[in-house]
Amino acid sequence: MMTSIFALLCVVQLTFVVAAGTINHLRGSSGSGPVIPFQYPLFKQCDSAWGDDYMGSKTICAVGCLMSSTAMGIAGKGILIDIPQNISSDPKTFNTWLKANDGYSDNNLIETQVPLINPERIFWLDDAFHKTNDLSYDTVRSYLDAGRVVIGNVNNGGHFVLLTGYNLDDMDTLYVNDPGYSKESYSYKNDIVGYRIFDMK
């Protein structure tokens, strides 16, 4: 198991607050166009329900992009968080659990703690941490098709988004649930600079 602590430098539009929702792209009937293998809830880190909650010295709204993206993955897989009763994952409940279970180094998510939520359903494997865009587009596609929770590092390393799908027409577009910005996609070639990958079942 690899222990990784990554400084979260999310730059967010503090005035941009959107309620949780879901992006709905459909698989092209002819085997082309957008493909979204699984649906995940969209959580905005600056949502008033949790945006002002502190992770360490900073709030979820300020630096909670990786944590919020991970919370979407957990929620999409239907994994409950025990704090102390079992409850659905969102940035508030996940943040509460992380603070009670040594899940942060100041504001930095410690990914290896996340599987402790449910060791039988959440895994941080040896190939989970990527500091660069060292995966091919086809590999990312295969991971999404297999149901792996793939979080992309974008904005020159300063932001994280949950990858939700891909486009068979251009083999470059990656669809996302973006916790900080009103964007539905990023470019594999121009925007992605790394990955965090959880296996959840």
MDTraj code that builds the backbone (N, CA, C; nanometers):
import mdtraj as md
import numpy as np

residues = "MET MET THR SER ILE PHE ALA LEU LEU CYS VAL VAL GLN LEU THR PHE VAL VAL ALA ALA GLY THR ILE ASN HIS LEU ARG GLY SER SER GLY SER GLY PRO VAL ILE PRO PHE GLN TYR PRO LEU PHE LYS GLN CYS ASP SER ALA TRP GLY ASP ASP TYR MET GLY SER LYS THR ILE CYS ALA VAL GLY CYS LEU MET SER SER THR ALA MET GLY ILE ALA GLY LYS GLY ILE LEU ILE ASP ILE PRO GLN ASN ILE SER SER ASP PRO LYS THR PHE ASN THR TRP LEU LYS ALA ASN ASP GLY TYR SER ASP ASN ASN LEU ILE GLU THR GLN VAL PRO LEU ILE ASN PRO GLU ARG ILE PHE TRP LEU ASP ASP ALA PHE HIS LYS THR ASN ASP LEU SER TYR ASP THR VAL ARG SER TYR LEU ASP ALA GLY ARG VAL VAL ILE GLY ASN VAL ASN ASN GLY GLY HIS PHE VAL LEU LEU THR GLY TYR ASN LEU ASP ASP MET ASP THR LEU TYR VAL ASN ASP PRO GLY TYR SER LYS GLU SER TYR SER TYR LYS ASN ASP ILE VAL GLY TYR ARG ILE PHE ASP MET LYS".split()
xyz = np.array([
    [0.0834, -0.1192, 0.0000],
    [0.0000, 0.0000, 0.0000],
    [0.0877, 0.1254, 0.0000],
    [0.0473, 0.2229, -0.0770],
    [0.1230, 0.3463, -0.0876],
    [0.0538, 0.4545, -0.0068],
    [0.1294, 0.5259, 0.0747],
    [0.0739, 0.6373, 0.1496],
    [0.1028, 0.7642, 0.0726],
    [-0.0008, 0.8401, 0.0454],
    [0.0202, 0.9633, -0.0294],
    [-0.0583, 1.0760, 0.0322],
    [0.0090, 1.1886, 0.0479],
    [-0.0541, 1.3093, 0.0996],
    [-0.0307, 1.4182, -0.0028],
    [-0.1392, 1.4767, -0.0518],
    [-0.1247, 1.5738, -0.1602],
    [-0.1842, 1.7054, -0.1162],
    [-0.1078, 1.8108, -0.1292],
    [-0.1563, 1.9433, -0.0927],
    [-0.2682, 1.9840, -0.1863],
    [-0.3792, 2.0203, -0.1284],
    [-0.4935, 2.0611, -0.2087],
    [-0.4892, 2.2115, -0.2302],
    [-0.4775, 2.2501, -0.3558],
    [-0.4652, 2.3908, -0.3898],
    [-0.5817, 2.4360, -0.4743],
    [-0.6992, 2.3798, -0.4448],
    [-0.8157, 2.4095, -0.5276],
    [-0.8448, 2.5575, -0.5283],
    [-0.8525, 2.6127, -0.6464],
    [-0.8951, 2.7513, -0.6612],
    [-1.0389, 2.7478, -0.7079],
    [-1.1302, 2.7954, -0.6269],
    [-1.2711, 2.7847, -0.6600],
    [-1.3344, 2.9217, -0.6695],
    [-1.4450, 2.9258, -0.7406],
    [-1.5253, 3.0469, -0.7457],
    [-1.6149, 3.0460, -0.6226],
    [-1.5810, 3.1263, -0.5236],
    [-1.6481, 3.1174, -0.3941],
    [-1.7952, 3.1541, -0.4027],
    [-1.8324, 3.2260, -0.5064],
    [-1.9727, 3.2641, -0.5180],
    [-2.0538, 3.1620, -0.5951],
    [-1.9875, 3.0589, -0.6465],
    [-2.0581, 2.9612, -0.7295],
    [-2.1054, 2.8462, -0.6441],
    [-2.2352, 2.8402, -0.6186],
    [-2.2919, 2.7359, -0.5357],
    [-2.4067, 2.6708, -0.6110],
    [-2.3985, 2.5396, -0.6302],
    [-2.5025, 2.4658, -0.7002],
    [-2.5400, 2.3447, -0.6180],
    [-2.6677, 2.3150, -0.6089],
    [-2.7115, 2.1974, -0.5336],
    [-2.6658, 2.0704, -0.6024],
    [-2.6601, 1.9599, -0.5233],
    [-2.6178, 1.8310, -0.5780],
    [-2.7097, 1.7897, -0.6919],
    [-2.6487, 1.7350, -0.7980],
    [-2.7262, 1.6905, -0.9134],
    [-2.6508, 1.5831, -0.9878],
    [-2.6899, 1.5567, -1.1100],
    [-2.6267, 1.4514, -1.1877],
    [-2.6177, 1.4930, -1.3334],
    [-2.5025, 1.4732, -1.3949],
    [-2.4865, 1.4972, -1.5376],
    [-2.5455, 1.3789, -1.6124],
    [-2.6238, 1.4033, -1.7143],
    [-2.6912, 1.2946, -1.7851],
    [-2.6530, 1.2926, -1.9324],
    [-2.5382, 1.2348, -1.9643],
    [-2.5027, 1.2065, -2.1028],
    [-2.5391, 1.0617, -2.1293],
    [-2.5724, 1.0309, -2.2533],
    [-2.6126, 0.8949, -2.2877],
    [-2.5121, 0.8324, -2.3823],
    [-2.4976, 0.7024, -2.3726],
    [-2.4126, 0.6288, -2.4657],
    [-2.4725, 0.6373, -2.6060],
    [-2.3897, 0.6730, -2.7033],
    [-2.4367, 0.6837, -2.8397],
    [-2.4868, 0.5493, -2.8918],
    [-2.6002, 0.5478, -2.9588],
    [-2.6595, 0.4231, -3.0047],
    [-2.5746, 0.3551, -3.1109],
    [-2.4906, 0.4321, -3.1814],
    [-2.4071, 0.3748, -3.2860],
    [-2.2660, 0.3450, -3.2377],
    [-2.2456, 0.3479, -3.1067],
    [-2.1138, 0.3225, -3.0530],
    [-2.0212, 0.4409, -3.0647],
    [-2.0769, 0.5613, -3.0704],
    [-1.9962, 0.6815, -3.0803],
    [-2.0492, 0.7850, -2.9834],
    [-1.9740, 0.8959, -2.9727],
    [-2.0182, 1.0050, -2.8885],
    [-1.9908, 0.9818, -2.7416],
    [-2.0585, 1.0591, -2.6551],
    [-2.0336, 1.0511, -2.5113],
    [-2.0755, 0.9164, -2.4525],
    [-1.9943, 0.8668, -2.3593],
    [-2.0257, 0.7450, -2.2861],
    [-2.0054, 0.7727, -2.1380],
    [-2.1107, 0.7558, -2.0596],
    [-2.1047, 0.7720, -1.9144],
    [-2.1395, 0.6362, -1.8539],
    [-2.0403, 0.5549, -1.8189],
    [-2.0687, 0.4181, -1.7737],
    [-2.1484, 0.4102, -1.6443],
    [-2.1247, 0.5041, -1.5512],
    [-2.1930, 0.5035, -1.4224],
    [-2.2329, 0.6460, -1.3863],
    [-2.3418, 0.6581, -1.3138],
    [-2.3876, 0.7891, -1.2683],
    [-2.3441, 0.8130, -1.1240],
    [-2.2910, 0.9308, -1.0985],
    [-2.2509, 0.9710, -0.9636],
    [-2.3204, 1.1018, -0.9283],
    [-2.3511, 1.1228, -0.8013],
    [-2.4075, 1.2526, -0.7615],
    [-2.3027, 1.3621, -0.7780],
    [-2.3483, 1.4816, -0.8047],
    [-2.2596, 1.5971, -0.8166],
    [-2.2683, 1.6781, -0.6883],
    [-2.1589, 1.6867, -0.6149],
    [-2.1512, 1.7669, -0.4931],
    [-2.0619, 1.8875, -0.5192],
    [-2.1133, 2.0068, -0.4880],
    [-2.0347, 2.1282, -0.5011],
    [-1.9695, 2.1614, -0.3670],
    [-1.8393, 2.1846, -0.3689],
    [-1.7677, 2.2051, -0.2432],
    [-1.8108, 2.3329, -0.1710],
    [-1.8670, 2.4279, -0.2422],
    [-1.9123, 2.5521, -0.1786],
    [-2.0617, 2.5524, -0.1471],
    [-2.1248, 2.4351, -0.1550],
    [-2.2654, 2.4241, -0.1159],
    [-2.2814, 2.4741, 0.0284],
    [-2.3882, 2.5489, 0.0528],
    [-2.4082, 2.6076, 0.1857],
    [-2.4266, 2.5033, 0.2951],
    [-2.4593, 2.3799, 0.2565],
    [-2.4788, 2.2745, 0.3563],
    [-2.3476, 2.2318, 0.4212],
    [-2.2328, 2.2583, 0.3555],
    [-2.1039, 2.2156, 0.4106],
    [-1.9862, 2.3044, 0.3725],
    [-2.0050, 2.3997, 0.2853],
    [-1.8933, 2.4782, 0.2350],
    [-1.8119, 2.5493, 0.3415],
    [-1.8751, 2.5891, 0.4506],
    [-1.8043, 2.6615, 0.5567],
    [-1.7445, 2.5690, 0.6625],
    [-1.7651, 2.4375, 0.6499],
    [-1.7074, 2.3434, 0.7452],
    [-1.5560, 2.3353, 0.7245],
    [-1.4819, 2.3287, 0.8356],
    [-1.3368, 2.3230, 0.8266],
    [-1.2887, 2.1788, 0.8104],
    [-1.1869, 2.1628, 0.7275],
    [-1.1188, 2.0349, 0.7129],
    [-1.0010, 2.0302, 0.8113],
    [-0.9222, 2.1344, 0.8072],
    [-0.8109, 2.1547, 0.8986],
    [-0.8108, 2.3021, 0.9322],
    [-0.7214, 2.3749, 0.8666],
    [-0.7184, 2.5202, 0.8842],
    [-0.7990, 2.5928, 0.7777],
    [-0.8467, 2.5195, 0.6785],
    [-0.9234, 2.5799, 0.5698],
    [-1.0566, 2.5070, 0.5515],
    [-1.1486, 2.5730, 0.4833],
    [-1.2834, 2.5183, 0.4666],
    [-1.2926, 2.4260, 0.3454],
    [-1.4024, 2.3506, 0.3428],
    [-1.4313, 2.2657, 0.2272],
    [-1.4426, 2.3503, 0.1014],
    [-1.5070, 2.4655, 0.1122],
    [-1.5236, 2.5527, -0.0041],
    [-1.3883, 2.5951, -0.0604],
    [-1.2916, 2.6203, 0.0270],
    [-1.1620, 2.6706, -0.0174],
    [-1.0735, 2.5626, -0.0769],
    [-1.0698, 2.4421, -0.0157],
    [-0.9695, 2.3424, -0.0573],
    [-1.0250, 2.2007, -0.0651],
    [-1.1575, 2.1856, -0.0707],
    [-1.2163, 2.0529, -0.0594],
    [-1.2458, 1.9807, -0.1883],
    [-1.1725, 2.0084, -0.2960],
    [-1.2053, 1.9466, -0.4245],
    [-1.1770, 1.7969, -0.4285],
    [-1.0611, 1.7532, -0.3780],
    [-1.0302, 1.6105, -0.3784],
    [-1.1222, 1.5346, -0.2832],
    [-1.1442, 1.5911, -0.1661],
    [-1.2338, 1.5267, -0.0693],
    [-1.3755, 1.5171, -0.1245],
    [-1.4244, 1.6253, -0.1870],
    [-1.5599, 1.6248, -0.2421],
    [-1.5724, 1.5276, -0.3585],
    [-1.4697, 1.5182, -0.4418],
    [-1.4717, 1.4232, -0.5529],
    [-1.4753, 1.2797, -0.5009],
    [-1.3995, 1.2540, -0.3950],
    [-1.4004, 1.1206, -0.3349],
    [-1.5356, 1.0904, -0.2725],
    [-1.5972, 1.1892, -0.2106],
    [-1.7304, 1.1715, -0.1519],
    [-1.8325, 1.1339, -0.2582],
    [-1.8205, 1.1919, -0.3792],
    [-1.9104, 1.1548, -0.4879],
    [-1.8946, 1.0082, -0.5244],
    [-1.7697, 0.9621, -0.5310],
    [-1.7458, 0.8225, -0.5634],
    [-1.8059, 0.7287, -0.4609],
    [-1.7861, 0.7595, -0.3341],
    [-1.8405, 0.6763, -0.2256],
    [-1.9924, 0.6736, -0.2325],
    [-2.0531, 0.7903, -0.2528],
    [-2.1994, 0.7985, -0.2602],
    [-2.2526, 0.7226, -0.3814],
    [-2.1837, 0.7362, -0.4950],
    [-2.2286, 0.6691, -0.6165],
    [-2.2257, 0.5179, -0.6052],
    [-2.1364, 0.4674, -0.5219],
    [-2.1277, 0.3232, -0.5001],
    [-2.2205, 0.2753, -0.3890],
    [-2.2940, 0.3683, -0.3276],
    [-2.3894, 0.3311, -0.2236],
    [-2.3245, 0.2860, -0.0944],
    [-2.2016, 0.3318, -0.0682],
    [-2.1302, 0.2940, 0.0540],
    [-2.1655, 0.3936, 0.1634],
    [-2.2080, 0.3440, 0.2773],
    [-2.2488, 0.4292, 0.3883],
    [-2.1312, 0.4593, 0.4799],
    [-2.1399, 0.5738, 0.5479],
    [-2.0367, 0.6181, 0.6411],
    [-2.0937, 0.6117, 0.7825],
    [-2.0203, 0.5533, 0.8734],
    [-2.0653, 0.5352, 1.0116],
    [-2.0140, 0.6505, 1.0975],
    [-2.1020, 0.7488, 1.1283],
    [-2.0585, 0.8660, 1.2070],
    [-2.1587, 0.9135, 1.3140],
    [-2.2051, 0.8368, 1.4113],
    [-2.1798, 0.6951, 1.4344],
    [-2.2804, 0.6050, 1.3625],
    [-2.3952, 0.6603, 1.3232],
    [-2.4917, 0.5781, 1.2512],
    [-2.4560, 0.5749, 1.1033],
    [-2.4955, 0.4715, 1.0318],
    [-2.4676, 0.4642, 0.8887],
    [-2.5469, 0.5712, 0.8142],
    [-2.4782, 0.6464, 0.7320],
    [-2.5406, 0.7571, 0.6610],
    [-2.4736, 0.7728, 0.5249],
    [-2.5458, 0.8289, 0.4283],
    [-2.4918, 0.8453, 0.2932],
    [-2.3741, 0.9431, 0.2919],
    [-2.2855, 0.9223, 0.1962],
    [-2.1684, 1.0084, 0.1823],
    [-2.2028, 1.1377, 0.1102],
    [-2.1538, 1.2478, 0.1647],
    [-2.1483, 1.3765, 0.0961],
    [-2.0299, 1.4506, 0.1586],
    [-1.9928, 1.5680, 0.1090],
    [-1.8756, 1.6343, 0.1666],
    [-1.8863, 1.6599, 0.3178],
    [-2.0052, 1.6809, 0.3690],
    [-2.0196, 1.7043, 0.5134],
    [-1.9955, 1.5766, 0.5938],
    [-2.0632, 1.4690, 0.5568],
    [-2.0487, 1.3449, 0.6329],
    [-1.9089, 1.2854, 0.6157],
    [-1.8562, 1.2915, 0.4938],
    [-1.7226, 1.2377, 0.4695],
    [-1.6178, 1.3179, 0.5448],
    [-1.6297, 1.4500, 0.5435],
    [-1.5367, 1.5356, 0.6168],
    [-1.5433, 1.5072, 0.7670],
    [-1.6640, 1.4880, 0.8188],
    [-1.6797, 1.4565, 0.9608],
    [-1.6074, 1.3271, 0.9952],
    [-1.6231, 1.2264, 0.9094],
    [-1.5557, 1.0978, 0.9324],
    [-1.4043, 1.1132, 0.9250],
    [-1.3562, 1.1857, 0.8255],
    [-1.2118, 1.2030, 0.8085],
    [-1.1494, 1.2716, 0.9294],
    [-1.2145, 1.3736, 0.9810],
    [-1.1580, 1.4452, 1.0963],
    [-1.1534, 1.3572, 1.2204],
    [-1.2457, 1.2620, 1.2313],
    [-1.2495, 1.1731, 1.3476],
    [-1.1602, 1.0506, 1.3306],
    [-1.1051, 1.0303, 1.2103],
    [-1.0297, 0.9078, 1.1823],
    [-0.8937, 0.9357, 1.1174],
    [-0.8323, 1.0460, 1.1578],
    [-0.6971, 1.0797, 1.1106],
    [-0.6884, 1.0799, 0.9583],
    [-0.7910, 1.1351, 0.8948],
    [-0.7957, 1.1355, 0.7495],
    [-0.7306, 1.2550, 0.6833],
    [-0.6791, 1.3489, 0.7636],
    [-0.6142, 1.4668, 0.7083],
    [-0.4779, 1.4895, 0.7721],
    [-0.3902, 1.5481, 0.6934],
    [-0.2730, 1.6153, 0.7459],
    [-0.2968, 1.7628, 0.7172],
    [-0.3424, 1.8349, 0.8205],
    [-0.3960, 1.9704, 0.8047],
    [-0.5109, 1.9658, 0.7058],
    [-0.4951, 2.0219, 0.5847],
    [-0.6050, 2.0221, 0.4873],
    [-0.5887, 1.9149, 0.3805],
    [-0.4931, 1.8290, 0.3957],
    [-0.4570, 1.7342, 0.2909],
    [-0.5167, 1.5968, 0.3180],
    [-0.5947, 1.5466, 0.2223],
    [-0.6550, 1.4154, 0.2353],
    [-0.5468, 1.3074, 0.2356],
    [-0.5555, 1.2159, 0.3315],
    [-0.4684, 1.0991, 0.3348],
    [-0.5484, 0.9841, 0.2745],
    [-0.5205, 0.9546, 0.1495],
    [-0.6034, 0.8601, 0.0750],
    [-0.6059, 0.7208, 0.1368],
    [-0.4956, 0.6808, 0.1992],
    [-0.4885, 0.5459, 0.2549],
    [-0.5812, 0.5252, 0.3736],
    [-0.6345, 0.6337, 0.4300],
    [-0.7309, 0.6202, 0.5389],
    [-0.8721, 0.5909, 0.4886],
    [-0.9008, 0.6294, 0.3653],
    [-1.0369, 0.6193, 0.3123],
    [-1.0919, 0.4769, 0.3159],
    [-1.0131, 0.3725, 0.2822],
    [-1.0682, 0.2365, 0.2867],
    [-1.1165, 0.1921, 0.4246],
    [-1.0731, 0.2598, 0.5295],
    [-1.1175, 0.2221, 0.6641],
    [-1.2673, 0.2450, 0.6837],
    [-1.3281, 0.3247, 0.5965],
    [-1.4738, 0.3426, 0.6026],
    [-1.5429, 0.2077, 0.5875],
    [-1.4942, 0.1288, 0.4925],
    [-1.5467, -0.0062, 0.4708],
    [-1.4396, -0.0864, 0.3963],
    [-1.3513, -0.1546, 0.4698],
    [-1.2390, -0.2258, 0.4062],
    [-1.2802, -0.3348, 0.3087],
    [-1.4049, -0.3776, 0.3162],
    [-1.4513, -0.4808, 0.2233],
    [-1.5021, -0.4216, 0.0922],
    [-1.5157, -0.2889, 0.0870],
    [-1.5737, -0.2273, -0.0323],
    [-1.4897, -0.1142, -0.0916],
    [-1.3924, -0.0629, -0.0181],
    [-1.3091, 0.0474, -0.0669],
    [-1.1632, 0.0042, -0.0608],
    [-1.0904, 0.0281, -0.1724],
    [-0.9520, -0.0159, -0.1801],
    [-0.8652, 0.0938, -0.2439],
    [-0.7460, 0.1104, -0.1869],
    [-0.6449, 0.2012, -0.2415],
    [-0.5273, 0.1126, -0.2812],
    [-0.5196, 0.0789, -0.4099],
    [-0.4240, -0.0206, -0.4572],
    [-0.2904, 0.0430, -0.4965],
    [-0.1962, -0.0407, -0.5350],
    [-0.0618, 0.0066, -0.5660],
    [-0.0583, 0.0999, -0.6867],
    [-0.1579, 0.0902, -0.7753],
    [-0.1598, 0.1762, -0.8942],
    [-0.2511, 0.2967, -0.8775],
    [-0.2798, 0.3345, -0.7534],
    [-0.3824, 0.4361, -0.7283],
    [-0.3337, 0.5790, -0.7432],
    [-0.2052, 0.6029, -0.7246],
    [-0.1531, 0.7395, -0.7175],
    [-0.0680, 0.7696, -0.8405],
    [-0.1089, 0.8721, -0.9156],
    [-0.0373, 0.9100, -1.0373],
    [-0.0066, 1.0595, -1.0323],
    [0.1201, 1.0937, -1.0266],
    [0.1610, 1.2337, -1.0214],
    [0.1586, 1.3003, -1.1584],
    [0.1527, 1.2195, -1.2648],
    [0.1512, 1.2729, -1.4006],
    [0.0402, 1.2039, -1.4803],
    [0.0161, 1.2528, -1.5994],
    [-0.0812, 1.1887, -1.6877],
    [-0.0105, 1.0746, -1.7612],
    [0.0146, 0.9668, -1.6875],
    [0.0906, 0.8544, -1.7406],
    [0.0014, 0.7379, -1.7826],
    [-0.1291, 0.7608, -1.7917],
    [-0.2226, 0.6590, -1.8383],
    [-0.2713, 0.6954, -1.9783],
    [-0.2853, 0.5977, -2.0652],
    [-0.3394, 0.6250, -2.1981],
    [-0.4892, 0.6538, -2.1873],
    [-0.5426, 0.7196, -2.2899],
    [-0.6861, 0.7479, -2.2918],
    [-0.7646, 0.6170, -2.2872],
    [-0.7176, 0.5151, -2.3584],
    [-0.7850, 0.3854, -2.3575],
    [-0.7837, 0.3224, -2.2185],
    [-0.6738, 0.3413, -2.1453],
    [-0.6670, 0.2876, -2.0094],
    [-0.7674, 0.3576, -1.9189],
    [-0.7755, 0.4896, -1.9289],
    [-0.8734, 0.5640, -1.8487],
    [-1.0143, 0.5165, -1.8829],
    [-1.0428, 0.4999, -2.0120],
    [-1.1735, 0.4480, -2.0543],
    [-1.2015, 0.3128, -1.9908],
    [-1.1033, 0.2245, -1.9939],
    [-1.1244, 0.0898, -1.9398],
    [-1.1492, 0.0942, -1.7896],
    [-1.0816, 0.1850, -1.7204],
    [-1.1036, 0.1986, -1.5756],
    [-1.2458, 0.2465, -1.5475],
    [-1.2923, 0.3451, -1.6238],
    [-1.4280, 0.3960, -1.6036],
    [-1.5316, 0.2888, -1.6361],
    [-1.5091, 0.2147, -1.7433],
    [-1.6006, 0.1065, -1.7796],
    [-1.6047, -0.0017, -1.6715],
    [-1.4914, -0.0227, -1.6049],
    [-1.4834, -0.1250, -1.5008],
    [-1.5392, -0.0777, -1.3674],
    [-1.5745, 0.0511, -1.3583],
    [-1.6322, 0.1035, -1.2359],
    [-1.5321, 0.1551, -1.1352],
    [-1.4064, 0.1707, -1.1768],
    [-1.3085, 0.2295, -1.0857],
    [-1.3412, 0.3780, -1.0663],
    [-1.3188, 0.4282, -0.9468],
    [-1.3432, 0.5690, -0.9163],
    [-1.2153, 0.6453, -0.9496],
    [-1.2200, 0.7179, -1.0623],
    [-1.1013, 0.7861, -1.1141],
    [-1.1184, 0.9364, -1.0940],
    [-1.0274, 0.9941, -1.0181],
    [-1.0286, 1.1377, -0.9909],
    [-0.9143, 1.2012, -1.0671],
    [-0.9467, 1.2998, -1.1503],
    [-0.8460, 1.3646, -1.2326],
    [-0.7922, 1.4903, -1.1672],
    [-0.6619, 1.5110, -1.1799],
    [-0.5960, 1.6326, -1.1326],
    [-0.5836, 1.7281, -1.2513],
    [-0.6405, 1.8469, -1.2401],
    [-0.6457, 1.9426, -1.3505],
    [-0.5965, 2.0792, -1.3039],
    [-0.6105, 2.1781, -1.3926],
    [-0.5701, 2.3162, -1.3612],
    [-0.4262, 2.3224, -1.3118],
    [-0.3374, 2.2567, -1.3861],
    [-0.1940, 2.2549, -1.3529],
    [-0.1663, 2.2009, -1.2130],
    [-0.2516, 2.1084, -1.1699],
    [-0.2318, 2.0444, -1.0399],
    [-0.3085, 2.1081, -0.9265],
    [-0.3826, 2.2146, -0.9527],
    [-0.4485, 2.2875, -0.8464],
    [-0.5916, 2.2492, -0.8177],
    [-0.6459, 2.1496, -0.8882],
    [-0.7873, 2.1168, -0.8716],
    [-0.8089, 1.9697, -0.9039],
    [-0.9137, 1.9110, -0.8419],
    [-0.9491, 1.7716, -0.8664],
    [-1.0955, 1.7607, -0.9064],
    [-1.1232, 1.6661, -0.9968],
    [-1.2595, 1.6419, -1.0442],
    [-1.2807, 1.4909, -1.0566],
    [-1.4043, 1.4472, -1.0390],
    [-1.4381, 1.3062, -1.0567],
    [-1.4646, 1.2796, -1.2039],
    [-1.3903, 1.1883, -1.2642],
    [-1.4138, 1.1530, -1.4037],
    [-1.5359, 1.0606, -1.4116],
    [-1.6256, 1.0908, -1.5055],
    [-1.7483, 1.0124, -1.5186],
    [-1.7634, 0.9457, -1.6540],
    [-1.6919, 0.9925, -1.7561],
    [-1.7114, 0.9342, -1.8878],
    [-1.6132, 0.9868, -1.9900],
    [-1.6341, 0.9480, -2.1144],
    [-1.5413, 0.9789, -2.2225],
    [-1.6187, 0.9934, -2.3524],
    [-1.5474, 1.0373, -2.4586],
    [-1.6122, 1.0590, -2.5875],
    [-1.5421, 0.9777, -2.6957],
    [-1.6169, 0.8888, -2.7596],
    [-1.5599, 0.8000, -2.8596],
    [-1.5325, 0.8705, -2.9923],
    [-1.5869, 0.9903, -3.0091],
    [-1.5650, 1.0633, -3.1336],
    [-1.4276, 1.1301, -3.1379],
    [-1.3904, 1.1960, -3.0273],
    [-1.2637, 1.2712, -3.0319],
    [-1.1508, 1.2043, -2.9535],
    [-1.1828, 1.1043, -2.8704],
    [-1.0820, 1.0328, -2.7915],
    [-0.9936, 1.1296, -2.7127],
    [-1.0542, 1.2365, -2.6637],
    [-0.9808, 1.3354, -2.5840],
    [-1.0661, 1.3888, -2.4688],
    [-1.1948, 1.4071, -2.4940],
    [-1.2839, 1.4627, -2.3925],
    [-1.3048, 1.3633, -2.2791],
    [-1.2938, 1.4141, -2.1567],
    [-1.3288, 1.3377, -2.0376],
    [-1.4394, 1.4131, -1.9648],
    [-1.5532, 1.3494, -1.9476],
    [-1.6646, 1.4111, -1.8761],
    [-1.6406, 1.3978, -1.7268],
    [-1.6873, 1.4983, -1.6533],
    [-1.6548, 1.5049, -1.5102],
    [-1.7736, 1.5532, -1.4287],
    [-1.7674, 1.5234, -1.3014],
    [-1.8429, 1.5949, -1.1984],
    [-1.7420, 1.6871, -1.1315],
    [-1.7558, 1.8166, -1.1544],
    [-1.6597, 1.9151, -1.1055],
    [-1.7130, 1.9810, -0.9791],
    [-1.6464, 1.9618, -0.8647],
    [-1.6980, 2.0184, -0.7395],
    [-1.6784, 2.1687, -0.7265],
    [-1.5960, 2.2286, -0.8118],
    [-1.5642, 2.3696, -0.7945],
    [-1.6088, 2.4620, -0.9048],
    [-1.6202, 2.4123, -1.0262],
    [-1.6514, 2.4966, -1.1407],
    [-1.7703, 2.4408, -1.2181],
    [-1.8302, 2.5245, -1.3015],
    [-1.9446, 2.4820, -1.3821],
    [-1.8962, 2.4234, -1.5141],
    [-1.8121, 2.3194, -1.5043],
    [-1.7593, 2.2522, -1.6217],
    [-1.8043, 2.1069, -1.6209],
    [-1.8378, 2.0560, -1.7383],
    [-1.8789, 1.9171, -1.7516],
    [-1.7728, 1.8308, -1.8170],
    [-1.6649, 1.8897, -1.8672],
    [-1.5622, 1.8103, -1.9327],
    [-1.4280, 1.8820, -1.9298],
    [-1.3214, 1.8011, -1.9430],
    [-1.1855, 1.8506, -1.9562],
    [-1.1176, 1.7718, -2.0683],
    [-1.0071, 1.8257, -2.1171],
    [-0.9296, 1.7597, -2.2214],
    [-0.8268, 1.6655, -2.1595],
    [-0.8277, 1.5413, -2.2048],
    [-0.7271, 1.4452, -2.1604],
    [-0.5868, 1.4949, -2.1949],
    [-0.5693, 1.5477, -2.3157],
    [-0.4367, 1.5873, -2.3626],
    [-0.3873, 1.7170, -2.2986],
    [-0.4781, 1.8105, -2.2765],
    [-0.4361, 1.9449, -2.2357],
    [-0.4575, 1.9775, -2.0888],
    [-0.5469, 1.9054, -2.0219],
    [-0.5847, 1.9444, -1.8861],
    [-0.5421, 1.8469, -1.7762],
    [-0.5433, 1.7183, -1.8042],
    [-0.5168, 1.6192, -1.7002],
    [-0.3670, 1.6123, -1.6710],
    [-0.3306, 1.6233, -1.5432],
    [-0.1887, 1.6162, -1.5041],
    [-0.1628, 1.5072, -1.4001],
    [-0.2644, 1.4297, -1.3652],
    [-0.2459, 1.3227, -1.2689],
    [-0.3787, 1.2601, -1.2327],
    [-0.3714, 1.1547, -1.1494],
    [-0.4925, 1.0820, -1.1113],
    [-0.4822, 1.0316, -0.9668],
    [-0.5988, 1.0154, -0.9043],
    [-0.6125, 0.9386, -0.7803],
    [-0.7221, 0.8363, -0.8112],
    [-0.6972, 0.7094, -0.7850],
    [-0.7903, 0.6039, -0.8263],
    [-0.8257, 0.5138, -0.7081],
    [-0.9534, 0.5099, -0.6764],
    [-1.0032, 0.4184, -0.5737],
    [-1.0791, 0.3044, -0.6413],
    [-1.0688, 0.1876, -0.5843],
    [-1.1542, 0.0762, -0.6256],
    [-1.2623, 0.0617, -0.5205],
    [-1.3873, 0.0656, -0.5666],
    [-1.5016, 0.0544, -0.4757],
    [-1.6021, -0.0437, -0.5330],
    [-1.6623, -0.1202, -0.4472],
    [-1.7618, -0.2162, -0.4937],
    [-1.8795, -0.2225, -0.3979],
])
top = md.Topology()
chain = top.add_chain()
for i, resn in enumerate(residues, 1):
    res = top.add_residue(resn, chain, resSeq=i)
    for name in ("N", "CA", "C"):
        top.add_atom(name, md.element.get_by_symbol(name[0]), res)
traj = md.Trajectory(xyz[None], top)
